[in-house]
Amino acid sequence: MSNTKQTAVKAGIGYTVGNILIKGISFMTLPVFSRLLTTEQFGVYNVFVSYEAILYVVVGMALRASSANLEFKGKIDEYTSSVSLIYFFNAVLFLLAALVFGGPLSRLLSFKRGIMVLLVLDSFGSAVLTLYNNRISLDYAYKKYMAAALCNSLGNVGLALILMFTVFRDKRDTARILGTTLTLFVISLVILGVFYRKAKPAYNREYWKFGIKYSLPIVPHGISQVLLAQFDRIMIRSMVGDAAAGIYSLAGNVQLVLTVLPGSIATVWSAWFYQKMDANDTKDIQHR
């Protein structure tokens, strides 16, 4: 077995074990939050997560999927640093929309204006974390991913619990949303600091043109996948109510554990696949 293949296999195992541990934290805390939150509050939080999954695709523009490591060899850090500015641009646009058109959007989404702002920040954080994960997967640095994901899991659970028993005793759904959003947003700022230490952020027409041209057609595909996975909760909330959405979401969260294995393997396999394609080693790909 070649060194590259050994590294890929090791990284695949690392991603899988790490994801199981991280998902395990979320799964084990599910009974805690299902008891601390009413069914209505649990429904509000899970519908928030559903909207975040949709908005994240738009804010991130699927830039994580661009094969820039092949197009710009030796300049992947410069590319990553530059296209991350697109995330800021998109986030600012949605924040302005939430502030300017807060009334109509609030009635449409059944969220207060403050929650919509948190929705944008959470989507921005998710996009940055995913970009970071895809960047370090090129180096098979699964330990860095595990560290970031573990901090996110422990941080959002811990902060949410603190807020629930202190400031937001009567609005525990808001506490849960704040715990998730603030933790992820802070981690995203740290990640951006890592990016910008390696390469200063600057507009680069060539990088932006390639990233948008390659990734933008993937956005509708990403949105369609999210709609299939998440829109049921939104519909139930709209047609029945928060309580029904909460009960449905509790059962739906269990199946998320089943997505760990294919997701972990796909993260490593894609990096290995592009390396083999660059080397024109299609036979090895066909045998795997």
N, C-alpha and C positions, 0 to 999 in steps of 0.2 A: 504494500500500500504506500503510495507516494506521500510526501510530507504535506502537500496541499490537501490531499484527501483525508489524512489523519487529523489535520487541523480542523477541517470542515466537520468531520464526524464528532470530534471533541466539542466543538462549538455547538453543534446540534444537540448533543446531550446536555450541555450546559444551559442552553436556552430552554430546553424542555423542563429540566429540573427546576430552574429558576422560575419559569412561568407557573409550574405546579405549586411551588411554595408561595408565590405572590397571589395567584388565584385562590390558593388555600386560605390566605389571610382574609380575602374578601368573602370567601364562602363561609368561613368560621364566624365572621362578624355579622353575617346575614341574620341569624336569630337574635342577635343583640339589637340591631337597628329595627328589626321587625317588631320588637317589643317596646322599644323606646319611642317609636313613631306610631301615630295612628294610621289606619289604612289609608285615610285621605292624604296624610303627609307623606307616607311611603309612595303613594301614587304620584304626587307632585314631584318628588325627587326623581323617580324613574322616568317620568315624562321629560323632565329637564335633561336627563342623560340621553334620552332619545333625540331630542332636538339638538343637543351638543354633537351627537354622532353625525347628524346631517350637516350642520354648520361647519364642523371640522373639515369635512371633505372640500367645502368651498374655500375656506380660509387657507387650507394647505395646498389647494389646487393640484393635489397628487404629485407635487414636485419631488416627493420622496421616491417616486417610481422612475424618475429619469435616469438613464444609464450614463450619467456624466463621467463616471470613473473611466469609461472607455473613450468618450469623446474628448475629454480634457485630462489626459494622463499626466500625473504629477501635479495637477492643479485642482484636485478635488476639494481641498480645504478652501481655496479662493472661491471656487464655485459655490460651495455650501454657504460660506459667509455672505456672498453677494445675493443669492436667491432668498436667503432668510429675510432680507429686507422686504420682499414681496409679502411675507406674512404680516409684517408691521403695516404695510399699506392696506391690505385687505381688512385687518383688524380695525384700523382707524375708520375705514369706510362703514363697517358694520356698527361701530360704536356711535358714529354720527347719525346713522339711520335709527339706532335705538333711542337716541336723545331727541332727534328732530321729529321722527314719526312714532314717538313712544306711545301715544294714545291709541291709534289704530292697531299697531303691532301688539300692544298689551291686550286689547280685546280679541285679536286674532289668536294669539298664543295662550291667552288666559294666564299671563305672568305680569307681575309688576315691572315697572321700568328698571328698577335696580336689579332684579333677577335677570332681565335681558342683557344688562351690562355684564353680569357675571357669566352669562351664557357665551358671550363673545370672548371674554378672557379665558374661559375654560377651553373653548375651541382653539384659541391661539396656542395655549399651553400644550394641548394634545398634538397639534400640528408640529410644534417645535420638538417635542419628545419623540415623535415618530420619525422626524427628519434625522434626529440624533441617532436613533436606533439603526436606521438604514445606513448612516454614515459609518458607524463603528462596526456594523456587520461586514463591511468590506475588509476589515482587518480581523474579523472573527473575534472581536473583543467582547465576548459575552459577559465577562465579569463587570464591565462598565455598565452594560445594559441592566444587569441584575441589581447593581447598586442604585441606579437611577429609579428603576421600577419599584424596588423595595422601599426606598425613601418615599416615593409617591404613595404606595399602599399604606405604610405605617403612618405617614404624615397626615393623610386625609382622614383616616380613621381616628387618630389621636386628637387632631384639631376639632373634628366634628363633635366628638364626645365632650371635650372641654367646653365648647360653645353651647352645647345642649344643656349642660349643668350649670352654666353661668349666665352669660348675656342673653341667650335665646331660649330660655326655659319654656316659653309659651309659643315659640315659633321654631320648633325643632327641624322642620323641613328646610327652613332657611339656614339653620346651623349646619345641616348635612351638606347643603349646596355650597356654603361658604368654605367648609372644611375641604371639600373636593377641589374647589376652584382655586383658593388661595395657595394651597400646597402645590398644585400643578403649575400655577403661574410663577411661583417663586423658583421652582425647579427649572422651568423654561428659561428664566432670566439667567440662572447659573449656567445652563447649557449654552446660551448665546454668548456668555462671557468666555466660555471655553472655545467656541467657534472663533470669536473675534480676537482672542490672543494668538491663535494660529494664523489668522489672516484678517486684516482690517476690512470691515464691511464697506463696500463701495459699489455703486451702480456700474454694471458691466453689460453693455448692450448684447454682446455675444452670448454671455451666460444666461441672461434673462430671455433672450429670443429662443435659445435652445430649450431651456427649461419649460417655458410656456408652450412652445410649439409641440414638444414631446408629451407634456403632461396634461394639458388642457383637454384633449379628447378623452382622457381617462376619467375626468370628473363626472360626466353623466353616468358612466358605468359604476363609479363609486357610490354616487347618490342612489342609484337604483338598488344596489346591494343593501345599503343602509335602510332604505324605505321598506324593502322586503323583511328586514330583520327587526325594525323598530316601529314602523308605522301602526302596527296593531295596538300598541299601548296608547299612542296618541288618539287613535280612533275610539278606543274604549273610553278614554277620559272624556272625549268630546260628546260621545253618544250616551254614556251611562253616568260617569262621574269619577272623581278622584279615588274613592274607596274601591271601586271595581278595578280601576287601573292598578291600584296597589296590590290587590289580591292576585291579579294576573301576573304582575311583575315579579312577585315573590316566587311563583312557580317558574317563570321564565328565566330567572337568574341562575337556577340550578343547571340549566343546559349549557351555560357559558363555560363550565368546566370542561365540557367535551371538546371545545374548540382549541384547547391548549396545544395538543400534540401536532395537528396539522399546521397551526400557525407558527409554532416554533421551528418546525422542519422547513417551512416555506421561507422563513427569514434567512436561514443559512444556505439553503439550496439555491436561492436566486443569486447570491453573491458568487457561489461556486459555478453556477451555470454561465454567468457573464464572463468569468475568468476562462472557462473552457471555450466559449464562443470566440473570445478574443484570440485565443491560441489556435483556433480552427480545429479543436479536438472534438469533433462531433461524434466520433465513435464511442468515446468514453461516456458522453451524455446519453447515447442510445442504450448503453449497457446498464444505466443506473435507473 
